[in-house]
Amino acid sequence: MKKLLSFILVFALALPAFANEGMWLPLLLGRNYEDMKAHGLQLTPEQIYDVNNGSLKDAIVSFGGFCTGEIISDQGLILTNHHCGYGQIQSHSSTEHDYLTDGFWAYEKSQELPNEGLFVRFLVRMEDVTNRVLDGLNDEMSEAERKKAIADIGKEIADEATADTHYDANVRTFFHGNEFYLFVYETFNDIRLVGAPPSSVGKYGGDTDNWMWPRHTGDFSMFRVYADKDGMPAEYSEDNVPLKPKHHLPVNISGVKDGDFTMVMGYPGSTDRYLTSWGVKEQIELYGPAVVRVRDLKLEVMKKYMEADAATRIQYASKYARVSNYWKYYIGQTEQLQSNKVYAKKKALEDRFAKWVNADEARKAKYGEVLSMFAEAYAAKEDGVEAGVYAREAGITGPEIALQAFRLSRLMTAYYGAEAGIKQAEDAEAKAEMEERLSALKAAILENASGFYKDYNVALDQEMTASLMELYYNDIPKDQHPELLSAVADSFDGDFAAYADKLFSTSFLASQEKFEAFMENPQDSVLQADMAVALGKGMYAAYMGANTSAEVSDKLEKAYRLFTAGLREMDPNTNYYPDANSTMRLTYGTVGSYDARDAVHYKHFTTADGILEKKDNSNPEFVVPSKLETLIDNKDFGVYANAEGELPICFIHNTDITGGNSGSPVINARGELIGTAFDGNWEAMSGDINFESEIQRTISVDVRYTLFIIDKYAGANNLIEEMTIITEPVKQGSWFSRIFN
């Protein structure tokens, strides 16, 4: 029995994919296709990924570079998460038009709202360019030389791929620098807000329910892609028209059941599945707790001011959400890395790797120093981990005025350069060119400032500055304090409130009026003397200085490249998958319940009954709008009810996702939309580092609840009418080809 258990343990500790584990490149689906069919898939590989014809890939977009969206009509209608569109919803909100609280719906296209800076990106194609990149590398290169060569070759490949086109392209590294792929994209910049439920639907459960199951959250919002009259990308214009996509997803409202096949396509941000035991230890003991400590304080200060003033609540809603999401993530990750014994699992894998290496002289020559390299590198960087977190979280991204001041100082360097260029111009043409550049720079600086001050509360930021500087000073050893922090402590006798008071009373950045007055005559001497500018530069210097040394970083990069290559060589018959890196991936699995812990079993879906069970209108996280409550009480669910007359809200499936997959479509065996992915579950918060095959679940909004809110709650039937609605459940045999042809 002991021998059998040991055999099972060894296989469980390797990195090969279980049926539901893995984020696969659509280009390489041939490696998984038979397994996908065995789980129920009814599509051909070409219907999922095809360069020459419309396929599922053409309905999936990178939404703003931070989320995923899917096209669900032939008029460019996008479905994504509420939290993905939250910044745009907030930007259009005010105390007069509080779309965060009330929701927003465009009942005709003329009511749709433009969003400056928002884009969506379609994948045109991907290509394996590994051999071409590796041909330009050799073992004699230092890590710095290797990185430069990869960048140069990648740029050459990307330039060739986009020559005489309007496309963008890049070459990305996979398996820690062992493989390389080209990605070609088409980017659209005219993206308009179409619809969003009230936050009491889109964020129901708030921080309390975040990363938790069961959920009752209608986490969706809707946008539309616009193009010029020829269907080409264009900047915002009233003359633009809705995009006619190559493919859009039909919407199936027949429902899901335990065991149903699911796919998720999207742009997962990052995973670290090849992280070693040293890295896990660092996450548990140093990195995660440091992030949580700083964000605790940030949230406390923001919440105080947001609860006191409605305008501040709207201004800081998106900022608060960004901070709180990964505040809770790191709490959960630290807890579950320990609970799921991930350190021990990683250590066992490393022990197996060492045994395999030492069994062969050639392997010892190639991989013999890998584990010692990890040990040395992590030991060398250990003392600076928390200081690095504080330099980022409490420093350069802590006080808002610090980052704004640093960005301004960079822009003003260019501005002063243009001023000097005017004086040095040798002819009228050169002078006119520099004057035009100066004017454009000034307009950009003023526009940037306008956006900053629109959502800025100076009193909040003053308290944030004092509190974060004090935390930084007290938590980080003095020999790791940045120069500016030590100087401030000395000058103000450790009274950071007094420091903040002087900074905000004297800096021209503390108000839009003072800033605009400065820009009337922007003297460099005034800029350099400003305390906010000094803070921004000082915190940026701290952030850069806290980065791991080039020598240690290079050692880690080389160790991970060799370790990853060695693992794949050690298990040559295993279908390994690369870490997420914001490139399109497909994952697949099945709908399914799970046992969270002893005596706790969770079924695979929730219903509207749970919304009312959680209702607490005195708690902003659990407010239920009166109209929604009435619809639920009356069971007025229309065609969106299940066979038992219940309204499904969310469901879970064991499909492998991570951040960036937010808003990804959950697709059934025939390629139809059945839900929108928005979260993971608490028990598997270690999943970005080690996939937990038995308990890891994706939490998704059931598309029936999405359509119920659009239809019965909002009355936006114009949007329902755009969609291709399917009511028949998946059966044996596929009719899907008629949708593509």
Buried (B, 14 or more C-beta within 10 A) or exposed (E): EEEEEEEEEEEEBBBBBBBBBBBBBBBBBEBBBEEBBEBBBBBBBBBBBBBEEBBBBBBBBBBBBBBBBBBBBBBBBBBBBBBBBBBBBBBBBBEEEBBBBBBBBBBEBEEBBBBEEBBBBBBBBBBBBBEBBBEBBEEEBEBEEBBEBBEEBBEBBBEEBBEEEEBBBBBBBBBBBBBBBBBBBBBBBBBBBBBBBBBBBBBBBBBEBBBBBBBBBBBBBBBBBBBBEEEEBBEBEEEBBBBEBBBBBBBBBBBBEBEBBBBBBBBBBEBBBBBBBBBBBBBBBBBBBBBBBBBEBBBEBBBEBBEEBEEBBBBBBBBBBBBBBBBBBBBBBBBBBEBBBBBEBBBBBBBBBBEBBEEEEEBEEBBBBBBEBBBBBBEBBBEBBBBBBBBBBBBBBBBBBBBBBBBBBEBBEBBBEBBEBBEEBEEEEEBEBBBEBBEEBBEEBEEBBEEBBEBBBBEBBBBBBBBBBBBBBEBBEEEBBBEBBBEBBEEBEEBBBBBBBEBBEBBBBBBBEEBBEBBEEBEEEEBEEBBBBBBBBBBBBBBEBBBBEEEBBBBBBBBBBBBBBBBBEBBEEBEBBBBBBBBBBBBBBBBBBBEBEEEEEBEBBBBBEBBEEBBEEEEBBBBBBEEBBEBBEEEEBEEBBBEEEBBBBBBBBBBBBBBBBBBBBBBBBBBBBBBBBBBBBBBBBBBBBBBBBEBBBBBBBBBBBBBBBBBBBBEBEBBBEBBBBBEEBBEEEBEBEEBBE
